[in-house]
Amino acid sequence: MGFFGFLLLGLLAGAIAKLILPGRQGGGWFVTLILGVVGALLGGWIGSVIFNTGLQEFFSLTTWLLAIGGSIIVLLIYGLITNRRTTHG
């Protein structure tokens, strides 16, 4: 998968993760892109460690599931950090 394909994967995985998670997550499309790319990397790493598979081709179901799962984890962590900062700051 190329660089732009990976960016598109991250953007879409981040957007899907935002739709799946309940509540309201802040950030625009750029934050979604960054969190989605980080989530895709995390999902690929978790997939390679636990399931012995990583991010493969753009149209692979495994790639999308790992990217979306990683993005959900990253969005949850991001939500905890930003809520803590706004609550205590």
C-alpha positions as MATLAB code, in Angstrom:
seq = 'MGFFGFLLLGLLAGAIAKLILPGRQGGGWFVTLILGVVGALLGGWIGSVIFNTGLQEFFSLTTWLLAIGGSIIVLLIYGLITNRRTTHG';
ca = [
       0.000    0.000    0.000;
       1.360    3.403   -0.911;
       1.708    6.491    1.236;
      -1.475    8.178   -0.005;
      -3.402    4.927    0.263;
      -2.310    4.668    3.887;
      -3.389    8.294    4.533;
      -6.780    7.581    2.983;
      -7.084    4.400    5.051;
      -6.276    6.367    8.209;
      -8.754    9.138    7.423;
     -11.582    6.715    6.688;
     -10.757    4.421    9.616;
     -10.698    7.426   11.957;
     -14.038    8.666   10.627;
     -15.613    5.219   10.998;
     -14.218    4.920   14.530;
     -15.772    8.306   15.399;
     -19.113    7.052   14.094;
     -18.866    3.826   16.117;
     -17.923    5.450   19.429;
     -20.762    6.969   21.432;
     -20.619   10.594   22.497;
     -18.953   13.537   20.861;
     -15.286   13.531   19.972;
     -13.641   16.838   19.202;
     -11.341   17.614   16.350;
     -11.849   18.221   12.681;
     -10.768   16.251    9.663;
      -7.053   16.846   10.300;
      -7.254   15.464   13.847;
      -9.289   12.556   12.475;
      -6.570   11.942    9.875;
      -3.765   11.984   12.440;
      -5.632    9.803   14.937;
      -6.725    7.447   12.163;
      -3.173    7.023   10.849;
      -1.846    6.454   14.370;
      -4.722    4.039   14.957;
      -3.986    2.182   11.728;
      -0.346    1.836   12.767;
      -1.404    0.618   16.211;
      -3.925   -1.790   14.708;
      -1.326   -3.157   12.299;
       1.149   -3.637   15.144;
      -1.441   -5.360   17.369;
      -2.487   -7.554   14.450;
       1.084   -8.599   13.768;
       1.758   -9.377   17.443;
      -1.483  -11.184   18.318;
      -2.797  -12.585   15.025;
       0.441  -12.829   13.043;
      -1.030  -10.588   10.329;
      -0.646   -6.889    9.688;
      -1.845   -4.234    7.307;
      -1.821   -5.715    3.845;
      -3.611   -4.375    0.793;
      -5.976   -1.410    0.808;
      -9.022   -3.513   -0.084;
      -8.318   -6.263    2.448;
     -10.994   -6.740    5.127;
      -8.274   -7.598    7.653;
      -6.538   -4.288    6.975;
      -9.738   -2.329    7.521;
     -10.707   -4.175   10.704;
      -7.250   -3.688   12.203;
      -7.164    0.004   11.208;
     -10.638    0.710   12.603;
      -9.926   -1.226   15.803;
      -6.673    0.648   16.318;
      -8.418    3.949   15.607;
     -11.072    3.184   18.227;
      -8.339    2.555   20.797;
      -6.531    5.780   19.871;
      -9.780    7.783   19.960;
     -10.593    6.428   23.419;
      -7.145    7.427   24.678;
      -7.441   10.837   22.982;
     -10.853   11.354   24.611;
      -9.450   10.531   28.046;
      -6.554   12.953   27.581;
      -8.628   15.843   26.224;
     -11.418   15.405   28.807;
      -8.887   15.354   31.615;
      -7.215   18.487   30.283;
     -10.473   20.431   29.917;
     -11.842   19.254   33.273;
      -8.762   20.083   35.340;
      -7.431   23.023   33.321;
];
